[in-house]
Amino acid sequence: MNSTPSRLAPIQRLAAQAPAHDSPLQVVALCAEWCGTCREFRPVLQRLADGRPAIVFAWADVEDDAELVGDLDVDNFPTLAVFRAGVVLHYGVSLPQEGLVARLIDALATAPLKPAPGVPAAVVALARRLARGADD
């Protein structure tokens, strides 16, 4: 049995943390409990999180965590939001294809801090809220 704690945190834990000085990449899965594809995605994201300790991974249920994630209008599940220093680098639907998601995350981890185009205001607000962390 594996006794290592999970590196995939609930979004509440991420929001409660003090902001990191070095602004690590934050990968947030926006999901819903009723979504079968989201349930398939969770172990994929867990493995990716376990293999990338320098990156912060969080799981958000858009219904249960509505107070924290705000008024997000997620059209399809699961949706992946990737932030660094309060900037949205990626926002889009992501199927549980581990290799594809791994390549996306690895590319964004080294990408310049350039905002993704066309990101909804509620997602930008979430990125800023998480960047402020417990100081908010």
N, C-alpha and C positions, 0 to 999 in steps of 0.2 A: 504494500500500500504506500502511496506517495504522500509524505507528510509535509511537503513543501507548500507554503502558502500560495494562494492564487495571485498571479500578477495582473489578472483582469479584475479591476476594482469596480464596485458600484459607483455610479457618477456622484453620489452623495459624498463618498470618501474623497474623490478628486476635488470637489467644490470646497470641502472643509480644510484641505491642506493649505499651508502657507505657500505663496508663489515661489517657484524654484528660481534660484538666482541665474541659472544657466539656460532657462527657458527650453526644457526638453520638448520634443514632439509629443503631442497629445492626440491619441486616436480614440474617438468616441463612436461606439456603435449605437445607433438610434433604432430601437426595435420595439416590438410589442409581444407580450406574453402569448397572445393567441396566434401568432404568426409561426407556422411550421418551418419556414425557411430561416427565420431568426433562431429557432431552436437548433437547427443544423449549423448555423453560423457560429454560435457561441463556443463550441469546442475548437473550431478552427481558429477563432480569435484568441482563445486561451493558449493554444500552442504557439501562435505568433508572439503573444505577450511573453510567454515563458522563455522564448528564444531571443528576446530583445529587451534586456533589462534597462537599457538607457532610455527607452521610450515608455511613456505613460499610456496605459490602455484602460478605458472605462466602458462600462455597459450602462445604457440608459433605456428604461422602458418609457416610451413617450406618454403613456397614460399614467402609470404609477409615479413617475418622476416629473409630472407636468409642472409642478410648482417651481422646480429647478430649471428644467430645460426651456420653459417659457412657451410661447405660442407658436411652436414649430408646426408647420403644415407638411408632414412627411407623406409624400404620395405613394411611395413603394418601400417595402421592407425587405431586408435590412438596408439602412442608409448609413454610410460611413462619413463622419466629419473629422477632418484632420486639421489641428491647430498648432501654431507655435507662437508664443509671445502675444497672444490675443489676435493673431491673424489667421484667417481661414485659408488653408492651402489647398484643400479638397473638400467637396461636398457632393455626394452622389450615391446612387444605389450600388450595392456590392453583393453579389452572390457568394455563397460559401465555397469559392474556388481558391484554395489555400495558396497555390503558387502565384496566381494573379494578384491577390491581395498582398502577399509578401513583397512582390516586386513594387507595387504601388507604395507601400509603406517605406520600403528601403530607399526608393527614389526620393520620396518627400523628406526623408530624414536628412538628406544631404542637399536638398534643393534650396535655392535662395529664398529669402522671406518675401514672397510675391503673392499678394492676395488672389485667390481664385476668382474668375469673373462670374457675375450673375448670381452670387450667393444671397439668399433671402436675409433680410435685416434681422430676423429672429435668430438665425444661425450665427451671424456676426456678433450679436449681443451675447449669445451663449459663450462664444470664444473669449470675449472680453471678460465676462463674469468668471470663467474658469481661470483665466490668466491672473485675475486679482485674488482668487482663492479666498482664504479665510480673512484676508485683509479687507474684504468688501463689507 
